[in-house]
Amino acid sequence: MSHVDFWTYERPYIQAGTGAICGIDEAGRGPLAGPVCAAAVILPPELDVDAVLPGLNDSKRLTDKTRRTLMEKICACAVDYHVAFATEKEIDEINILQATFLAMARAVAGLRERPALALVDGNRPPDLGEIPVKTIVRGDSQSANIAAASILAKVSRDDVMLRLAEQYPQYGFDIHKGYGTRRHYGALEAFGPCPAHRQSFLRKFYARA
């Protein structure tokens, strides 16, 4: 049984009849390669998390197998969900924060149901036009909708990195998912960057080379 009330933040809005509430989270802000991913999820109000999504939590606290099992259940029970990306080129052009916001806006725009409120993990709100935004620090371990979004974003981005690993096997993207590990930097020194790398994230690497 979960010891977290995953509806603490949503409940006042649900009781006030606010309308559809979506959770938004991202994956992949820190890596040297690959896109940044965002997901928007609308779960049924006051869904019994323990019964339907047992083990729901911040995606970083879960194993890959658990994340994938939960993703299937989230997609099956959600009122609506959408996953979107901002590319490596967009990250280089507008910076990682703005690219993250762009991916979040795309995720919300892809929903069939327009949310009345967006709950976003972190402390920086994206511009979602007329949709009100509430930020929640560590929301991915406190809000059911954000936790669900964190899982969809993480699994979806991991799958992109697995495909990139097949395309560029020398970098080990399947192992480190693009993060700046010793192995990754070793591959960069041996082979140089590939089109999947974020050039703006490699400035320190170039400077020391």
N, C-alpha and C positions, 0 to 999 in steps of 0.2 A: 504493500500500500504506500502511496506517496504521502510524504509529510508536508508537501507544499500545497497551499491552496492556489491552484493555477488560475483561479478566476477573480483574485483579489482586485486586479486593476480593471477588468472588464465589468464586474458585477454592477457597480453603480450606474454605468452607462446602459447595461442591459435592463436594469430595473427602471431606468428613466425612459426606456423605449427609444433609445438613440437610433437603433437600426443596425445594419451589418457592421461588425467590427473586424478589421483585418490586422493580422500581425505581420511585421516585415523584419527580415534579417538578411544579412549578407554573409558571404564566404569568399575568402581569397583577397583580402586587402593587402596582406603582407608579402605574398610570394614575389619572386623575381620574374615569373613567367605565367602565362595563362590569363584568361579574363577574370574579372570580378563578377560574382554571381549574386543575385538577390531573389528572394522568394516572398510572395504575399499569400497569406492563407486566411481563409474565413472558416472557422470551425462552427459547428452548431452551438448556440449559446448554452453555457453550463453543461457541456458534454461531460459525461462521467469518464474522466481521464484514466483513472485506475482500471476501469473495466474495458475501455475501448482502446486506449493508447498506453498500456502499462509500460513503465520505464521512461515515459516522456521526460526529456530534460534538454538542457543546452547540448547541442550536437557534439561539442568538443569533449564532453564527459562520457560519450558513448562509443562503443566499438563500431567498426564499419558494418558488421553483421547486424547489430541492433538498430543502427540508423536505417539500414535498408529495409529491415522488417517493419520499422515504424513508418517509413515513407510510404510503403504499400498501404498500411492502415490509414494513414493521414489522407492519402489521395482517395481512398474508398469512402471515408466518412465526411470529408470536408464539404461544406456548402459550395466553396469555390477555392481555386488556387491557381497561381501562375508563377513560372520561373523565367527570369530574364537575365541578360548579361550586358556588360560593357566590355569592349574588346581591349586587347593590349594597346592598339593604336589610339583608341579613345583615352585610355589611361595616360599615355604619353602626351596626348594633346591637351587634356583639360585637368590633369592631376588625379590622383587616386580617390580623393574625397569626392570630387565632383563626378567622377566616373561611377563611384558607388551610389551616389544620389541618382544618377541617370539610370542605373540598373534598377534601383528601387522604383523609380517613376515608371519605368517600362513594365515592371512586374505588376504594379497596380493597374496600369492602363490595360494590361492583358486580362484582367478579371472580367468575367461576364456580369457579375453583380457589383455595382458601384458601392464601395463602403461609405458608411456615414462617419467613420472614424478610423484612423490608422495608428496602431501602437508600434513604435519603432525601437529596436534595441539600440542602446547607446545614449549619447547626450547631444547629438547634432541632428536636427530635424531636416529631412529632405523637403523640397518644395513639391507638394502634390496638388498644386492648384487650389481648388475650393475645398478639398478634403482636409479636415482638421487633423493635425498630427500631435500625438503625445509621445515623448521620448521616455524610455525607462532604462536606466542603467542596470546592467545584468538582467535585462528583461527576458533573455532566452532561458533563464532558469526560474522565472517567476510567472510568466504569462503563457497560457496554453497556446494561444495563437502565435506568439513570437517563437516559442520553443519549436512548434511545428514548422514554422518558416525557416528556422535555423537548420533543421534537418533536411528539408527539401533543397535549400541552397547548398549545403555542404555536399550531399550526395550528388547533386547535379553537377557541381563544379569538379568533384573528384572524377566523375565519369568523363568529363572533357579532358582532364589531365591524363586519364588512362588511354584515351584515343591519341593524345599528343605523344604519349610514350611509344605507341606503335609507329607513329610517323617519325619521331626523333628518338630512337632507342638509346642513343649514347648519353643522354642526360639523366636518365633514371626518374623521369616524371611520375612513373607509377609508384615509386617508393616515397619520394619527398613532396610530391604534388606541386612542385615549383618553388618551394621554400628554400631559403639560402643555407642549405646544409653544407658541410664540408665536401661531401661527394658532389653536390651540385656545382660548387665553386671550382672543384677540381676538373669537372667536365667542361666548364666555361674556359678554364685555362688551356685545356687540351684542344677543344674544338671551336672556341668562340661562341657567340650567341647565335640562336636560330630565330626564325620569324615569330616564334611564340614568346620570345623574351620581351620584357618591358624595358625599353632602352633607358627610360628615366630612372629605373631602379638599379641600373648598372653603372651609374656615374662613379661611385666609390671604387667599384671593381676596375673600371677603366683608369681611374686616377692612380691606382697602385700598380697597374700593369706596366 
